[in-house]
Amino acid sequence: MLDVETALAVNGRMPKVPDGTLVYAVGDVHGRADLLEKMHAAILKDSLDVPAERKVVVYLGDYVDRGPASKKVVDILLDKPLAGFERVHLMGNHEAFLIEFLNDLEAGPGWFFNGGLATLTSYGIKVGKHDELSYETLQRIQEELRIKMPEAHRDFYRNLEFSRVEGDFFFVHAGIRPGVALDNQTDEDMLWIREEFLGSDEDYGKVIVHGHTITWEPEVRSNRIGIDTGAFASGVLTALVLEGREQDFLTVTGPA
């Protein structure tokens, strides 16, 4: 397990969350309801002995696509929330794909290619491997999704946040654009940015906690912490744990 505190201290930074606050940031779930349930159990167990006045769980987005149980992931987040925790659900680029398709048929092929077919299947919508994505086919799929998706799910997707600040940490799905103030970041960059952000050593004023880009283990830099460990393919879901100036990781595993 990486020692986040040591990695940040080496770079001259000892960021902290507000006093009396315990924060868990959960990486990209991507349809792995089995791992989300394990992570919730691990968080509850880990937090039992922490006398924090305020407990927060921040989900970094990409709940859907690629993995087999996108609908169940959202059901868990809505129906089985972590008791005693404030919950922050951030928007991921895959939720943005889904929302766009609900409003625009032309978004369908791109979403399907990027894992959306698994989400459709989880909602009980069949798309044959050899179906031509004609206008009529896309229209049929869109209409079925609108009918079969619970209203609570539509509200969940539409109300997702783009970022959250807790003390010296800025939580976001993909990252931020270097050279732009945190308050002026665009939704598109926060959902999609990659190389410009990952390759930058700029001091952003806060440590950016993000998912979106898969690494085999959490990636700690002086200005960012990446926690997308590719749950849908690796069977490893990661959470960052923050209390005061202390940091650690929780990981849960399942079939790859």
Number of C-alpha atoms within 10 A of each C-alpha: 9 13 12 22 17 15 16 20 12 12 11 10 15 19 19 19 19 15 13 13 19 23 24 24 23 29 31 30 32 28 27 26 24 18 24 26 16 16 20 20 13 15 19 15 10 12 15 9 8 12 11 14 9 14 20 18 22 23 26 31 30 26 32 32 29 24 22 22 24 25 23 20 24 19 16 15 19 13 10 11 14 18 10 10 16 13 16 19 22 23 27 27 21 23 23 18 20 23 15 15 22 17 11 13 17 13 16 22 15 12 20 19 10 14 19 24 22 24 25 26 16 20 18 14 17 13 17 8 7 6 8 11 13 10 11 11 14 20 17 14 21 19 12 16 19 14 11 12 14 14 10 12 14 14 10 16 19 13 12 16 17 22 24 16 14 17 15 15 20 20 27 27 31 29 29 29 21 17 11 11 11 15 7 9 17 13 15 13 17 23 26 17 18 16 11 11 16 18 9 14 12 12 13 17 13 20 24 24 27 28 31 27 20 17 13 11 17 22 19 19 18 19 20 25 21 25 28 28 26 23 26 23 13 14 17 22 27 28 27 22 20 24 19 16 13 16 21 15 18 17 19 19 16 14 11 10
